[in-house]
């Protein structure tokens, strides 16, 4: 029950500041905004129709404190790569995100949320990995 409560708090924190300008609508159009991995891990690719979106934040559970971010040199606030002990995410180009998830033998479900925007449009991609 405690895990569900904490996950709900993080999910709310990721989306509570969302304000979508009704005139703008979805300018990114991701092929998926939710990824689910079993305990074995694996790879996934998400593509977009939009070309100007940026990753500008993330939240993970449980907290590892080991996430390294690499940024776009021309946009110091735009994350191009996220790495930790259990996942790696690469923005390979303007329309492609590649996810690699390591096996989960921790006994705990893992959750990651990416905060993404394109001017006045904001969205979240969530990644969930079940425990062994």
C-alpha positions in Angstrom: 0.0 0.0 0.0 2.9 2.4 0.8 4.4 1.8 -2.6 1.1 2.6 -4.4 0.8 5.8 -2.3 4.4 6.9 -3.2 3.9 6.1 -6.9 0.7 8.1 -6.9 2.5 11.1 -5.3 5.2 11.0 -7.9 2.8 10.6 -10.8 0.7 13.5 -9.4 3.9 15.6 -9.1 4.8 14.8 -12.7 1.4 15.9 -14.1 0.0 18.4 -11.6 1.8 21.3 -13.2 0.7 20.3 -16.7 -1.2 23.0 -18.5 -2.0 22.2 -22.1 -3.1 25.2 -24.2 -6.2 24.0 -25.8 -5.3 25.8 -29.1 -1.9 24.0 -29.3 -2.9 20.4 -28.6 -0.5 17.5 -28.9 2.4 18.6 -31.0 4.7 15.7 -30.1 2.5 12.6 -30.9 4.5 9.9 -29.3 4.0 6.3 -30.5 3.5 5.4 -26.8 3.6 7.2 -23.5 3.7 4.1 -21.3 6.2 1.3 -21.3 5.9 -1.8 -19.2 8.8 -4.3 -18.8 8.8 -7.6 -16.9 11.6 -8.4 -14.5 13.9 -9.6 -17.4 14.2 -6.0 -18.7 14.7 -5.4 -22.4 14.6 -2.7 -25.1 12.0 -0.4 -26.5 11.8 2.5 -29.0 9.3 5.4 -28.9 9.0 7.6 -31.9 7.3 11.0 -32.4 5.8 13.0 -35.1 7.0 16.2 -33.5 10.6 17.4 -33.9 11.1 20.1 -31.3 10.4 18.4 -28.0 12.8 18.1 -25.2 13.3 16.0 -22.1 13.7 18.3 -19.2 13.1 16.2 -16.1 12.6 12.8 -14.5 11.5 11.0 -11.4 12.3 7.4 -10.3 11.2 5.0 -7.7 12.9 3.6 -5.8 15.4 6.4 -5.7 18.9 5.2 -6.7 20.7 8.5 -6.6 22.8 7.4 -9.5 21.1 8.9 -12.5 23.6 10.6 -14.8 22.3 13.1 -17.4 24.0 14.2 -20.6 22.7 17.5 -22.1 22.4 19.0 -25.5 25.3 21.5 -25.9 23.0 24.0 -27.7 20.2 23.7 -25.1 21.7 23.2 -21.7 18.4 22.3 -20.2 17.6 19.5 -22.8 18.5 16.0 -21.7 19.8 13.7 -24.4 20.8 10.7 -22.3 19.9 9.3 -18.9 21.9 6.5 -17.3 21.5 4.6 -14.1 22.3 1.1 -12.7 19.0 -0.2 -14.1 18.1 1.9 -17.2 19.5 3.9 -20.1 17.5 6.3 -22.2 18.9 7.9 -25.4 17.3 10.6 -27.5 18.9 9.3 -30.7 17.5 12.0 -32.9 14.7 14.5 -33.0 12.0 11.8 -33.3 13.4 8.7 -31.5 13.9 7.6 -27.9 15.6 4.3 -27.2 15.1 2.6 -23.8 17.3 -0.2 -22.4 16.2 -1.7 -19.0 18.3 -4.2 -17.0 16.9 -7.2 -15.2 15.1 -6.5 -11.9 16.0 -8.8 -9.1 15.5 -6.3 -6.3 12.0 -7.6 -5.3 10.6 -4.1 -5.9 8.7 -2.6 -8.8 10.6 0.1 -10.5 9.0 3.3 -11.9 10.5 6.1 -14.0 8.7 9.2 -15.3 10.1 11.5 -18.0 8.9 15.1 -18.3 8.8 16.2 -21.9 7.7 19.4 -23.5 7.3 21.1 -26.8 6.7 24.9 -26.2 3.3 25.0 -24.4 2.6 21.3 -24.7 3.7 19.0 -21.8 3.5 15.3 -21.4 5.0 12.4 -19.4 6.3 9.1 -20.5 6.2 6.4 -17.8 8.3 3.3 -17.6 7.3 0.5 -15.2 9.3 -2.6 -14.5 7.9 -5.5 -12.4 9.9 -7.3 -9.8 11.1 -10.8 -10.1 
